[in-house]
Amino acid sequence: MYCLPLKIKLIKAEVMIHLTIAIINTIFILQFKIYYDFIFFDFFKELYLDFPLVIVSNICQLLNH
């Protein structure tokens, strides 16, 4: 009974961590856009597009535990 609310709190914490990382990465990438050529930025943008998939798969893994 007490395990479920704890699990939900852990999942919320995990999601917040991933969102924070995603925001930091966005800021990081935007700085690259300013300092480097667009070709270089496009390379990082391609990498960044994979992040939502990583977040979803991590949440799914947490739910399956």
N, CA, C and O atoms as a GROMACS GRO file, in nm:
protein
  260
    1MET      N    1   0.084  -0.121   0.000
    1MET     CA    2   0.000   0.000   0.000
    1MET      C    3   0.088   0.126   0.000
    1MET      O    4   0.066   0.219  -0.078
    2TYR      N    5   0.189   0.129   0.091
    2TYR     CA    6   0.273   0.249   0.103
    2TYR      C    7   0.377   0.259  -0.009
    2TYR      O    8   0.436   0.364  -0.032
    3CYS      N    9   0.398   0.148  -0.077
    3CYS     CA   10   0.501   0.144  -0.182
    3CYS      C   11   0.461   0.229  -0.303
    3CYS      O   12   0.547   0.295  -0.362
    4LEU      N   13   0.334   0.227  -0.340
    4LEU     CA   14   0.288   0.296  -0.461
    4LEU      C   15   0.311   0.447  -0.458
    4LEU      O   16   0.368   0.501  -0.553
    5PRO      N   17   0.268   0.520  -0.352
    5PRO     CA   18   0.295   0.665  -0.350
    5PRO      C   19   0.444   0.697  -0.358
    5PRO      O   20   0.483   0.795  -0.421
    6LEU      N   21   0.526   0.614  -0.294
    6LEU     CA   22   0.672   0.633  -0.299
    6LEU      C   23   0.722   0.617  -0.441
    6LEU      O   24   0.807   0.693  -0.488
    7LYS      N   25   0.669   0.515  -0.511
    7LYS     CA   26   0.709   0.489  -0.649
    7LYS      C   27   0.670   0.607  -0.738
    7LYS      O   28   0.747   0.648  -0.825
    8ILE      N   29   0.551   0.662  -0.717
    8ILE     CA   30   0.505   0.778  -0.794
    8ILE      C   31   0.597   0.897  -0.769
    8ILE      O   32   0.632   0.969  -0.863
    9LYS      N   33   0.635   0.919  -0.642
    9LYS     CA   34   0.726   1.029  -0.608
    9LYS      C   35   0.861   1.012  -0.677
    9LYS      O   36   0.920   1.108  -0.728
   10LEU      N   37   0.910   0.887  -0.679
   10LEU     CA   38   1.038   0.859  -0.744
   10LEU      C   39   1.029   0.885  -0.894
   10LEU      O   40   1.122   0.941  -0.953
   11ILE      N   41   0.919   0.845  -0.956
   11ILE     CA   42   0.900   0.868  -1.099
   11ILE      C   43   0.893   1.018  -1.128
   11ILE      O   44   0.953   1.065  -1.224
   12LYS      N   45   0.819   1.093  -1.043
   12LYS     CA   46   0.811   1.239  -1.060
   12LYS      C   47   0.951   1.302  -1.049
   12LYS      O   48   0.986   1.390  -1.127
   13ALA      N   49   1.028   1.256  -0.952
   13ALA     CA   50   1.164   1.308  -0.934
   13ALA      C   51   1.250   1.278  -1.056
   13ALA      O   52   1.325   1.363  -1.104
   14GLU      N   53   1.236   1.156  -1.106
   14GLU     CA   54   1.312   1.113  -1.224
   14GLU      C   55   1.275   1.199  -1.346
   14GLU      O   56   1.363   1.242  -1.421
   15VAL      N   57   1.147   1.223  -1.364
   15VAL     CA   58   1.100   1.306  -1.475
   15VAL      C   59   1.155   1.448  -1.462
   15VAL      O   60   1.199   1.507  -1.561
   16MET      N   61   1.152   1.503  -1.341
   16MET     CA   62   1.204   1.638  -1.318
   16MET      C   63   1.353   1.646  -1.351
   16MET      O   64   1.399   1.743  -1.409
   17ILE      N   65   1.427   1.541  -1.313
   17ILE     CA   66   1.571   1.536  -1.342
   17ILE      C   67   1.593   1.538  -1.493
   17ILE      O   68   1.677   1.612  -1.544
   18HIS      N   69   1.515   1.455  -1.565
   18HIS     CA   70   1.529   1.449  -1.710
   18HIS      C   71   1.491   1.582  -1.776
   18HIS      O   72   1.556   1.625  -1.871
   19LEU      N   73   1.386   1.645  -1.727
   19LEU     CA   74   1.344   1.775  -1.780
   19LEU      C   75   1.452   1.880  -1.758
   19LEU      O   76   1.480   1.961  -1.846
   20THR      N   77   1.511   1.878  -1.639
   20THR     CA   78   1.618   1.972  -1.606
   20THR      C   79   1.736   1.952  -1.701
   20THR      O   80   1.792   2.048  -1.753
   21ILE      N   81   1.773   1.826  -1.722
   21ILE     CA   82   1.883   1.794  -1.813
   21ILE      C   83   1.850   1.841  -1.954
   21ILE      O   84   1.936   1.896  -2.023
   22ALA      N   85   1.726   1.819  -1.996
   22ALA     CA   86   1.683   1.861  -2.131
   22ALA      C   87   1.692   2.014  -2.146
   22ALA      O   88   1.735   2.064  -2.250
   23ILE      N   89   1.651   2.085  -2.042
   23ILE     CA   90   1.657   2.233  -2.045
   23ILE      C   91   1.802   2.280  -2.052
   23ILE      O   92   1.835   2.370  -2.129
   24ILE      N   93   1.888   2.218  -1.970
   24ILE     CA   94   2.030   2.253  -1.970
   24ILE      C   95   2.090   2.227  -2.109
   24ILE      O   96   2.166   2.309  -2.162
   25ASN      N   97   2.055   2.112  -2.167
   25ASN     CA   98   2.103   2.079  -2.301
   25ASN      C   99   2.055   2.178  -2.405
   25ASN      O  100   2.129   2.214  -2.497
   26THR      N  101   1.931   2.224  -2.391
   26THR     CA  102   1.876   2.323  -2.485
   26THR      C  103   1.956   2.453  -2.477
   26THR      O  104   1.992   2.509  -2.580
   27ILE      N  105   1.984   2.499  -2.356
   27ILE     CA  106   2.063   2.622  -2.336
   27ILE      C  107   2.202   2.603  -2.396
   27ILE      O  108   2.255   2.692  -2.464
   28PHE      N  109   2.261   2.486  -2.369
   28PHE     CA  110   2.393   2.451  -2.420
   28PHE      C  111   2.395   2.457  -2.572
   28PHE      O  112   2.486   2.513  -2.632
   29ILE      N  113   2.293   2.397  -2.634
   29ILE     CA  114   2.283   2.393  -2.780
   29ILE      C  115   2.262   2.534  -2.837
   29ILE      O  116   2.320   2.569  -2.940
   30LEU      N  117   2.179   2.614  -2.770
   30LEU     CA  118   2.155   2.752  -2.817
   30LEU      C  119   2.284   2.835  -2.812
   30LEU      O  120   2.306   2.921  -2.897
   31GLN      N  121   2.368   2.809  -2.712
   31GLN     CA  122   2.497   2.878  -2.705
   31GLN      C  123   2.586   2.836  -2.822
   31GLN      O  124   2.656   2.919  -2.881
   32PHE      N  125   2.582   2.706  -2.855
   32PHE     CA  126   2.658   2.658  -2.970
   32PHE      C  127   2.611   2.726  -3.098
   32PHE      O  128   2.692   2.758  -3.184
   33LYS      N  129   2.480   2.747  -3.109
   33LYS     CA  130   2.424   2.812  -3.228
   33LYS      C  131   2.484   2.951  -3.245
   33LYS      O  132   2.510   2.995  -3.358
   34ILE      N  133   2.508   3.019  -3.134
   34ILE     CA  134   2.565   3.154  -3.140
   34ILE      C  135   2.714   3.148  -3.180
   34ILE      O  136   2.759   3.229  -3.261
   35TYR      N  137   2.787   3.052  -3.125
   35TYR     CA  138   2.932   3.051  -3.141
   35TYR      C  139   2.983   2.978  -3.266
   35TYR      O  140   3.093   3.008  -3.314
   36TYR      N  141   2.904   2.883  -3.318
   36TYR     CA  142   2.954   2.800  -3.427
   36TYR      C  143   2.866   2.810  -3.551
   36TYR      O  144   2.759   2.870  -3.548
   37ASP      N  145   2.913   2.750  -3.658
   37ASP     CA  146   2.837   2.747  -3.784
   37ASP      C  147   2.709   2.667  -3.767
   37ASP      O  148   2.696   2.585  -3.676
   38PHE      N  149   2.614   2.691  -3.856
   38PHE     CA  150   2.485   2.621  -3.850
   38PHE      C  151   2.500   2.472  -3.878
   38PHE      O  152   2.420   2.392  -3.828
   39ILE      N  153   2.599   2.434  -3.955
   39ILE     CA  154   2.623   2.292  -3.984
   39ILE      C  155   2.651   2.218  -3.852
   39ILE      O  156   2.597   2.111  -3.826
   40PHE      N  157   2.737   2.278  -3.772
   40PHE     CA  158   2.773   2.221  -3.642
   40PHE      C  159   2.651   2.216  -3.551
   40PHE      O  160   2.628   2.118  -3.481
   41PHE      N  161   2.572   2.324  -3.553
   41PHE     CA  162   2.450   2.332  -3.473
   41PHE      C  163   2.350   2.224  -3.514
   41PHE      O  164   2.287   2.162  -3.428
   42ASP      N  165   2.336   2.202  -3.645
   42ASP     CA  166   2.243   2.100  -3.695
   42ASP      C  167   2.281   1.962  -3.643
   42ASP      O  168   2.194   1.881  -3.612
   43PHE      N  169   2.412   1.935  -3.633
   43PHE     CA  170   2.460   1.808  -3.579
   43PHE      C  171   2.411   1.789  -3.436
   43PHE      O  172   2.363   1.682  -3.400
   44PHE      N  173   2.424   1.894  -3.353
   44PHE     CA  174   2.379   1.888  -3.214
   44PHE      C  175   2.227   1.881  -3.203
   44PHE      O  176   2.172   1.815  -3.115
   45LYS      N  177   2.160   1.951  -3.297
   45LYS     CA  178   2.013   1.951  -3.298
   45LYS      C  179   1.962   1.809  -3.324
   45LYS      O  180   1.865   1.765  -3.262
   46GLU      N  181   2.027   1.737  -3.415
   46GLU     CA  182   1.991   1.598  -3.444
   46GLU      C  183   2.005   1.513  -3.318
   46GLU      O  184   1.918   1.431  -3.288
   47LEU      N  185   2.113   1.533  -3.244
   47LEU     CA  186   2.133   1.460  -3.119
   47LEU      C  187   2.024   1.494  -3.018
   47LEU      O  188   1.973   1.407  -2.948
   48TYR      N  189   1.989   1.623  -3.012
   48TYR     CA  190   1.890   1.669  -2.914
   48TYR      C  191   1.751   1.612  -2.941
   48TYR      O  192   1.675   1.588  -2.847
   49LEU      N  193   1.718   1.589  -3.067
   49LEU     CA  194   1.586   1.535  -3.102
   49LEU      C  195   1.564   1.395  -3.044
   49LEU      O  196   1.450   1.351  -3.028
   50ASP      N  197   1.673   1.324  -3.014
   50ASP     CA  198   1.662   1.191  -2.954
   50ASP      C  199   1.627   1.197  -2.805
   50ASP      O  200   1.582   1.097  -2.750
   51PHE      N  201   1.647   1.311  -2.740
   51PHE     CA  202   1.625   1.321  -2.595
   51PHE      C  203   1.484   1.286  -2.550
   51PHE      O  204   1.469   1.212  -2.452
   52PRO      N  205   1.377   1.337  -2.617
   52PRO     CA  206   1.242   1.299  -2.573
   52PRO      C  207   1.221   1.148  -2.574
   52PRO      O  208   1.154   1.093  -2.486
   53LEU      N  209   1.279   1.080  -2.673
   53LEU     CA  210   1.268   0.934  -2.682
   53LEU      C  211   1.338   0.868  -2.563
   53LEU      O  212   1.287   0.771  -2.506
   54VAL      N  213   1.453   0.921  -2.526
   54VAL     CA  214   1.528   0.870  -2.411
   54VAL      C  215   1.446   0.887  -2.283
   54VAL      O  216   1.438   0.795  -2.202
   55ILE      N  217   1.385   1.003  -2.266
   55ILE     CA  218   1.302   1.030  -2.148
   55ILE      C  219   1.185   0.932  -2.141
   55ILE      O  220   1.159   0.875  -2.035
   56VAL      N  221   1.115   0.914  -2.252
   56VAL     CA  222   0.999   0.823  -2.256
   56VAL      C  223   1.042   0.681  -2.225
   56VAL      O  224   0.975   0.613  -2.146
   57SER      N  225   1.151   0.634  -2.284
   57SER     CA  226   1.197   0.497  -2.260
   57SER      C  227   1.238   0.479  -2.114
   57SER      O  228   1.216   0.372  -2.056
   58ASN      N  229   1.300   0.582  -2.054
   58ASN     CA  230   1.338   0.573  -1.913
   58ASN      C  231   1.216   0.565  -1.822
   58ASN      O  232   1.217   0.490  -1.724
   59ILE      N  233   1.112   0.642  -1.852
   59ILE     CA  234   0.989   0.638  -1.773
   59ILE      C  235   0.926   0.499  -1.785
   59ILE      O  236   0.879   0.442  -1.686
   60CYS      N  237   0.925   0.445  -1.907
   60CYS     CA  238   0.869   0.310  -1.929
   60CYS      C  239   0.946   0.206  -1.848
   60CYS      O  240   0.887   0.116  -1.789
   61GLN      N  241   1.078   0.218  -1.845
   61GLN     CA  242   1.161   0.126  -1.767
   61GLN      C  243   1.128   0.136  -1.618
   61GLN      O  244   1.120   0.035  -1.549
   62LEU      N  245   1.109   0.258  -1.569
   62LEU     CA  246   1.074   0.279  -1.428
   62LEU      C  247   0.940   0.214  -1.394
   62LEU      O  248   0.924   0.152  -1.289
   63LEU      N  249   0.843   0.230  -1.485
   63LEU     CA  250   0.710   0.175  -1.462
   63LEU      C  251   0.711   0.022  -1.463
   63LEU      O  252   0.629  -0.042  -1.397
   64ASN      N  253   0.802  -0.035  -1.538
   64ASN     CA  254   0.809  -0.182  -1.550
   64ASN      C  255   0.880  -0.248  -1.432
   64ASN      O  256   0.873  -0.370  -1.418
   65HIS      N  257   0.948  -0.171  -1.348
   65HIS     CA  258   1.020  -0.229  -1.233
   65HIS      C  259   0.924  -0.290  -1.132
   65HIS      O  260   0.967  -0.342  -1.030
   0.00000   0.00000   0.00000
